[in-house]
Amino acid sequence: MVRLLFFFVAGYVLYLLIRGFFRKRSSEIPRRTGEVETFQDPVCGVYVTREDAVIGKLNGERIYFCSTECLEKYQDSVHTSTHAKESGGSK
């Protein structure tokens, strides 16, 4: 009877140790909580997070893009519209 009680207590202690080990491990995994801020790409309309975005600047303002291709298209369109305004105003 004493042996049975000893094995039961030893098994329970072992169970608690293993459970505690796995709990600590799972609590170390970073978890995302709350909402994640997203930005809409002005070229294609895709929403991207700050971590995934390609960031461009225009007049000191940050603009978020889904890819370098969209950033380049945006820069080309801004450059083209700037030249059109300059040539239109000189007539």
DSSP file (Angstrom, degrees, kcal/mol; ACC not computed):
  #  RESIDUE AA STRUCTURE BP1 BP2  ACC     N-H-->O    O-->H-N    N-H-->O    O-->H-N    TCO  KAPPA ALPHA  PHI   PSI    X-CA   Y-CA   Z-CA
    1    1 A M     >        0   0    0      0, 0.0     4,-2.1     0, 0.0     5,-0.1   0.000 360.0 360.0 360.0 -39.2    0.0    0.0    0.0
    2    2 A V  H  >  +     0   0    0      1,-0.2     4,-2.6     2,-0.2     5,-0.2   0.890 360.0  52.6 -66.5 -38.9    2.9    2.3    0.8
    3    3 A R  H  > S+     0   0    0      2,-0.2     4,-2.8     1,-0.2     5,-0.2   0.921 108.1  50.5 -62.0 -43.3    4.5    1.6   -2.5
    4    4 A L  H  > S+     0   0    0      1,-0.2     4,-2.1     2,-0.2    -2,-0.2   0.914 111.8  47.3 -61.4 -43.6    1.3    2.4   -4.4
    5    5 A L  H  X S+     0   0    0     -4,-2.1     4,-2.5     2,-0.2    -1,-0.2   0.902 111.6  51.6 -64.5 -41.1    1.0    5.7   -2.5
    6    6 A F  H  X S+     0   0    0     -4,-2.6     4,-2.8     1,-0.2    -2,-0.2   0.928 111.2  46.5 -62.0 -46.3    4.7    6.5   -3.2
    7    7 A F  H  X S+     0   0    0     -4,-2.8     4,-2.5     2,-0.2    -1,-0.2   0.867 111.7  52.2 -65.7 -35.7    4.3    5.9   -7.0
    8    8 A F  H  X S+     0   0    0     -4,-2.1     4,-2.2    -5,-0.2    -2,-0.2   0.941 113.1  43.4 -64.2 -47.1    1.1    7.9   -7.0
    9    9 A V  H  X S+     0   0    0     -4,-2.5     4,-2.5     2,-0.2    -2,-0.2   0.915 115.0  49.4 -65.9 -43.0    2.9   10.9   -5.4
   10   10 A A  H  X S+     0   0    0     -4,-2.8     4,-2.3     1,-0.2    -2,-0.2   0.904 111.9  49.0 -63.4 -41.2    6.0   10.5   -7.5
   11   11 A G  H  X S+     0   0    0     -4,-2.5     4,-2.4    -5,-0.2    -1,-0.2   0.897 111.1  49.8 -64.4 -40.5    3.8   10.4  -10.7
   12   12 A Y  H  X S+     0   0    0     -4,-2.2     4,-2.4     2,-0.2    -2,-0.2   0.912 111.2  48.5 -65.6 -42.5    1.9   13.5   -9.6
   13   13 A V  H  X S+     0   0    0     -4,-2.5     4,-2.3     2,-0.2    -2,-0.2   0.914 111.8  49.7 -63.4 -43.0    5.1   15.4   -8.9
   14   14 A L  H  X S+     0   0    0     -4,-2.3     4,-2.4     1,-0.2     5,-0.2   0.909 109.6  51.9 -61.9 -42.0    6.5   14.3  -12.3
   15   15 A Y  H  X S+     0   0    0     -4,-2.4     4,-2.6     1,-0.2    -2,-0.2   0.924 110.0  48.6 -59.3 -46.0    3.3   15.4  -14.0
   16   16 A L  H  X S+     0   0    0     -4,-2.4     4,-2.5     1,-0.2    -2,-0.2   0.890 111.2  50.4 -63.6 -39.8    3.5   18.9  -12.3
   17   17 A L  H  X S+     0   0    0     -4,-2.3     4,-2.1     2,-0.2    -2,-0.2   0.931 113.2  44.7 -64.3 -45.7    7.1   19.3  -13.4
   18   18 A I  H  X S+     0   0    0     -4,-2.4     4,-2.1     2,-0.2     5,-0.2   0.923 114.0  49.4 -65.5 -43.7    6.4   18.4  -17.0
   19   19 A R  H  X S+     0   0    0     -4,-2.6     4,-1.9    -5,-0.2    -2,-0.2   0.907 111.8  49.1 -62.5 -41.7    3.3   20.6  -17.1
   20   20 A G  H  X S+     0   0    0     -4,-2.5     4,-1.9    -5,-0.2    -1,-0.2   0.871 108.7  53.8 -65.0 -37.7    5.3   23.5  -15.6
   21   21 A F  H  X S+     0   0    0     -4,-2.1     4,-1.7     1,-0.2    -2,-0.2   0.930 111.5  44.0 -62.7 -46.3    8.1   23.1  -18.1
   22   22 A F  H  X S+     0   0    0     -4,-2.1     4,-2.2     1,-0.2    -1,-0.2   0.823 109.9  56.2 -71.8 -30.9    5.7   23.2  -21.1
   23   23 A R  H  X S+     0   0    0     -4,-1.9     4,-1.8    -5,-0.2    -1,-0.2   0.920 107.2  48.7 -66.0 -42.4    3.8   26.2  -19.7
   24   24 A K  H  X S+     0   0    0     -4,-1.9     4,-0.9     1,-0.2    -2,-0.2   0.901 111.0  51.5 -63.9 -39.9    7.0   28.3  -19.4
   25   25 A R  H >< S+     0   0    0     -4,-1.7     3,-0.7     1,-0.2     4,-0.5   0.929 110.6  46.6 -62.6 -46.0    7.9   27.4  -22.9
   26   26 A S  H >< S+     0   0    0     -4,-2.2     3,-0.6     1,-0.2    -1,-0.2   0.796 107.8  56.8 -70.8 -26.8    4.6   28.4  -24.4
   27   27 A S  H 3< S+     0   0    0     -4,-1.8    -1,-0.2     1,-0.2    -2,-0.2   0.703  98.7  62.0 -76.9 -17.3    4.6   31.7  -22.4
   28   28 A E  T << S+     0   0    0     -4,-0.9    -1,-0.2    -3,-0.7    -2,-0.2   0.664  80.1  98.8 -79.4 -15.7    7.9   32.6  -24.0
   29   29 A I  S <  S-     0   0    0     -3,-0.6     2,-0.1    -4,-0.5    -3,-0.0  -0.594  83.7-120.0 -73.1 122.1    6.4   32.6  -27.5
   30   30 A P        -     0   0    0      0, 0.0     2,-0.4     0, 0.0    -2,-0.1  -0.408  30.4-158.2 -66.0 136.1    5.6   36.2  -28.4
   31   31 A R        -     0   0    0     -4,-0.1     2,-0.5    -2,-0.1    -4,-0.0  -0.926  13.6-129.7-117.8 140.4    1.9   36.7  -29.1
   32   32 A R        -     0   0    0     -2,-0.4     2,-0.4     2,-0.0     4,-0.1  -0.758  31.7-179.2 -86.2 126.9    0.3   39.4  -31.1
   33   33 A T        +     0   0    0     -2,-0.5     2,-0.0     2,-0.1    -2,-0.0  -0.932  41.8   9.9-124.7 152.1   -2.5   41.1  -29.2
   34   34 A G  S    S-     0   0    0     -2,-0.4     2,-0.2     2,-0.1    -2,-0.0  -0.260 101.0 -32.5  80.7-169.6   -4.8   43.8  -30.2
   35   35 A E        -     0   0    0     -2,-0.0     2,-0.5     1,-0.0    -2,-0.1  -0.564  51.0-136.4 -89.3 150.9   -5.2   45.3  -33.6
   36   36 A V        -     0   0    0     -2,-0.2     2,-0.3    -4,-0.1    -2,-0.1  -0.916  23.4-122.2-107.0 130.3   -2.4   45.7  -36.2
   37   37 A E        -     0   0    0     -2,-0.5    13,-0.8     1,-0.0     2,-0.3  -0.533  32.2-169.1 -74.1 132.3   -2.2   49.0  -38.0
   38   38 A T  E     -A   49   0A   0     -2,-0.3     2,-0.4    11,-0.2    11,-0.2  -0.877   9.4-153.8-122.2 156.6   -2.5   48.7  -41.8
   39   39 A F  E     -A   48   0A   0      9,-3.0     9,-2.8    -2,-0.3     2,-0.5  -0.961  17.6-125.1-128.8 144.6   -1.9   51.1  -44.6
   40   40 A Q  E     -A   47   0A   0     -2,-0.4     7,-0.2     7,-0.2    24,-0.2  -0.794  23.6-124.2 -94.8 127.5   -3.4   51.2  -48.1
   41   41 A D     >  -     0   0    0      5,-3.1     4,-1.7    -2,-0.5    24,-0.2  -0.528  15.7-145.6 -65.0 124.3   -1.0   51.2  -51.0
   42   42 A P  T  4 S+     0   0    0      0, 0.0    -1,-0.2     0, 0.0    23,-0.1   0.663  92.9  48.4 -70.8 -14.1   -1.9   54.3  -53.1
   43   43 A V  T  4 S+     0   0    0      3,-0.1    22,-0.1     1,-0.0    -2,-0.0   0.930 130.6   9.2 -89.3 -55.1   -1.0   52.6  -56.4
   44   44 A C  T  4 S-     0   0    0      2,-0.1    21,-0.0     0, 0.0    -1,-0.0   0.593  92.3-122.9-107.2 -12.9   -2.7   49.2  -56.2
   45   45 A G     <  +     0   0    0     -4,-1.7     2,-0.1     1,-0.3     0, 0.0   0.498  57.2 147.4  86.8   3.1   -4.9   49.5  -53.1
   46   46 A V        -     0   0    0     -6,-0.1    -5,-3.1     1,-0.1     2,-0.4  -0.481  46.6-126.7 -73.0 142.4   -3.5   46.6  -51.2
   47   47 A Y  E     +A   40   0A   0     -7,-0.2     2,-0.3    -2,-0.1    -7,-0.2  -0.779  32.6 179.6 -91.0 133.5   -3.4   46.9  -47.4
   48   48 A V  E     -A   39   0A   0     -9,-2.8    -9,-3.0    -2,-0.4     2,-0.2  -0.938  25.1-121.1-131.1 153.1    0.0   46.2  -45.8
   49   49 A T  E  >  -A   38   0A   0     -2,-0.3     4,-1.4   -11,-0.2     3,-0.3  -0.481  33.7-108.0 -85.0 164.7    1.3   46.3  -42.2
   50   50 A R  T  4 S+     0   0    0    -13,-0.8     3,-0.2     1,-0.2    -1,-0.1   0.871 119.9  53.3 -60.1 -37.3    4.1   48.6  -41.2
   51   51 A E  T  4 S+     0   0    0      1,-0.2    -1,-0.2     3,-0.0    -3,-0.0   0.840 115.2  39.0 -68.4 -33.1    6.5   45.6  -40.9
   52   52 A D  T  4 S+     0   0    0     -3,-0.3    -1,-0.2     2,-0.1    -2,-0.2   0.583  97.1 103.8 -92.6 -10.9    5.7   44.4  -44.5
   53   53 A A     <  -     0   0    0     -4,-1.4     2,-0.6    -3,-0.2    13,-0.2  -0.340  65.7-135.1 -79.7 152.1    5.5   47.8  -46.2
   54   54 A V  E     -B   65   0B   0     11,-2.9    11,-2.6    13,-0.1     2,-0.5  -0.933  32.2-142.7 -97.5 124.3    8.1   49.5  -48.4
   55   55 A I  E     +B   64   0B   0     -2,-0.6     2,-0.3     9,-0.2     9,-0.2  -0.787  22.8 177.3-102.6 129.0    8.2   53.1  -47.1
   56   56 A G  E     -B   63   0B   0      7,-3.2     7,-3.3    -2,-0.5     2,-0.4  -0.813  18.0-137.9-118.3 163.3    8.6   56.1  -49.4
   57   57 A K  E     +B   62   0B   0     -2,-0.3     2,-0.4     5,-0.2     5,-0.2  -0.976  17.8 177.6-126.7 139.4    8.6   59.8  -48.5
   58   58 A L  E >  S-B   61   0B   0      3,-2.2     3,-1.8    -2,-0.4    -2,-0.0  -0.953  79.4 -16.3-139.9 118.0    7.0   62.7  -50.3
   59   59 A N  T 3  S-     0   0    0     -2,-0.4     3,-0.1     1,-0.3    -1,-0.0   0.864 128.5 -53.9  54.3  39.5    7.3   66.2  -48.8
   60   60 A G  T 3  S+     0   0    0      1,-0.2     2,-0.4     0, 0.0    -1,-0.3   0.432 113.4 120.1  79.4  -0.9    8.4   64.7  -45.5
   61   61 A E  E <   -B   58   0B   0     -3,-1.8    -3,-2.2     1,-0.0     2,-0.3  -0.820  63.2-126.1-100.3 134.6    5.3   62.4  -45.3
   62   62 A R  E     -B   57   0B   0     -2,-0.4     2,-0.4    -5,-0.2    -5,-0.2  -0.606  23.5-168.2 -79.2 135.4    5.7   58.6  -45.1
   63   63 A I  E     -B   56   0B   0     -7,-3.3    -7,-3.2    -2,-0.3     2,-0.4  -0.993  12.2-141.4-125.6 132.4    3.8   56.7  -47.7
   64   64 A Y  E     -B   55   0B   0     -2,-0.4     2,-0.3   -24,-0.2    -9,-0.2  -0.793  19.5-176.5-102.8 133.1    3.5   52.9  -47.4
   65   65 A F  E     -B   54   0B   0    -11,-2.6   -11,-2.9    -2,-0.4     3,-0.1  -0.870  31.8-133.7-125.7 156.7    3.6   50.6  -50.4
   66   66 A C  S    S+     0   0    0     -2,-0.3     2,-0.3   -13,-0.2    -1,-0.1   0.742  88.2   1.5 -79.7 -23.5    3.2   46.8  -50.9
   67   67 A S  S  > S-     0   0    0    -13,-0.1     4,-1.7     1,-0.1    -1,-0.1  -0.965  72.3-105.1-155.9 167.2    6.3   46.5  -53.1
   68   68 A T  H  > S+     0   0    0     -2,-0.3     4,-2.6     1,-0.2     5,-0.2   0.809 117.5  62.0 -68.4 -28.4    9.2   48.4  -54.6
   69   69 A E  H  > S+     0   0    0      2,-0.2     4,-2.4     1,-0.2    -1,-0.2   0.930 105.4  45.0 -62.2 -44.6    7.4   48.2  -58.0
   70   70 A C  H  > S+     0   0    0      2,-0.2     4,-2.4     1,-0.2    -1,-0.2   0.887 111.7  53.3 -67.0 -37.6    4.4   50.2  -56.6
   71   71 A L  H  X S+     0   0    0     -4,-1.7     4,-2.6     2,-0.2    -2,-0.2   0.934 110.8  46.5 -60.4 -45.9    6.8   52.7  -55.0
   72   72 A E  H  X S+     0   0    0     -4,-2.6     4,-2.5     2,-0.2    -2,-0.2   0.893 111.2  51.3 -65.5 -40.1    8.6   53.2  -58.3
   73   73 A K  H  X S+     0   0    0     -4,-2.4     4,-2.3     2,-0.2    -1,-0.2   0.914 111.8  48.1 -61.2 -42.1    5.3   53.6  -60.2
   74   74 A Y  H  X S+     0   0    0     -4,-2.4     4,-2.4     2,-0.2     5,-0.2   0.927 111.5  48.9 -64.8 -45.2    4.2   56.2  -57.6
   75   75 A Q  H  X S+     0   0    0     -4,-2.6     4,-2.5     1,-0.2    -2,-0.2   0.900 111.7  50.2 -62.3 -40.2    7.4   58.1  -57.9
   76   76 A D  H  X S+     0   0    0     -4,-2.5     4,-2.7     2,-0.2    -1,-0.2   0.908 110.9  48.6 -63.5 -41.9    7.2   58.1  -61.7
   77   77 A S  H  X S+     0   0    0     -4,-2.3     4,-2.4     2,-0.2    -2,-0.2   0.883 113.2  47.0 -68.2 -36.9    3.6   59.4  -61.6
   78   78 A V  H  X S+     0   0    0     -4,-2.4     4,-2.0     2,-0.2    -2,-0.2   0.912 113.7  48.5 -67.9 -41.8    4.6   62.2  -59.2
   79   79 A H  H  X S+     0   0    0     -4,-2.5     4,-2.0    -5,-0.2    -2,-0.2   0.910 113.2  47.7 -63.7 -43.1    7.6   63.0  -61.3
   80   80 A T  H  X S+     0   0    0     -4,-2.7     4,-2.1     1,-0.2    -2,-0.2   0.910 112.3  48.3 -65.2 -43.6    5.5   63.1  -64.5
   81   81 A S  H  X S+     0   0    0     -4,-2.4     4,-1.9     1,-0.2    -1,-0.2   0.841 109.6  53.7 -68.8 -31.3    2.7   65.2  -63.0
   82   82 A T  H  X S+     0   0    0     -4,-2.0     4,-2.1     2,-0.2    -1,-0.2   0.918 110.5  46.3 -66.8 -43.5    5.4   67.7  -61.6
   83   83 A H  H  X S+     0   0    0     -4,-2.0     4,-2.5     1,-0.2     5,-0.2   0.865 110.3  53.8 -66.9 -35.8    6.9   68.1  -65.1
   84   84 A A  H  X S+     0   0    0     -4,-2.1     4,-2.0     2,-0.2    -1,-0.2   0.896 109.8  47.6 -65.6 -39.8    3.4   68.5  -66.6
   85   85 A K  H  X S+     0   0    0     -4,-1.9     4,-1.8     2,-0.2    -2,-0.2   0.908 112.8  49.1 -66.5 -41.7    2.6   71.3  -64.2
   86   86 A E  H  X S+     0   0    0     -4,-2.1     4,-0.7     1,-0.2    -2,-0.2   0.912 114.7  43.3 -66.2 -42.4    5.9   73.0  -64.8
   87   87 A S  H  < S+     0   0    0     -4,-2.5     4,-0.3     1,-0.2     3,-0.3   0.835 113.7  52.0 -73.8 -30.7    5.6   72.9  -68.6
   88   88 A G  H >< S+     0   0    0     -4,-2.0     3,-0.6    -5,-0.2    -1,-0.2   0.824 108.1  51.3 -72.9 -30.8    1.9   73.9  -68.5
   89   89 A G  H 3< S+     0   0    0     -4,-1.8    -1,-0.2     1,-0.2    -2,-0.2   0.648 100.4  63.0 -80.8 -14.8    2.7   77.0  -66.4
   90   90 A S  T 3<        0   0    0     -4,-0.7    -1,-0.2    -3,-0.3    -2,-0.2   0.523 360.0 360.0 -89.5  -4.8    5.4   78.3  -68.6
   91   91 A K    <         0   0    0     -3,-0.6    -1,-0.2    -4,-0.3    -2,-0.1   0.488 360.0 360.0 -74.8 360.0    3.2   78.9  -71.7
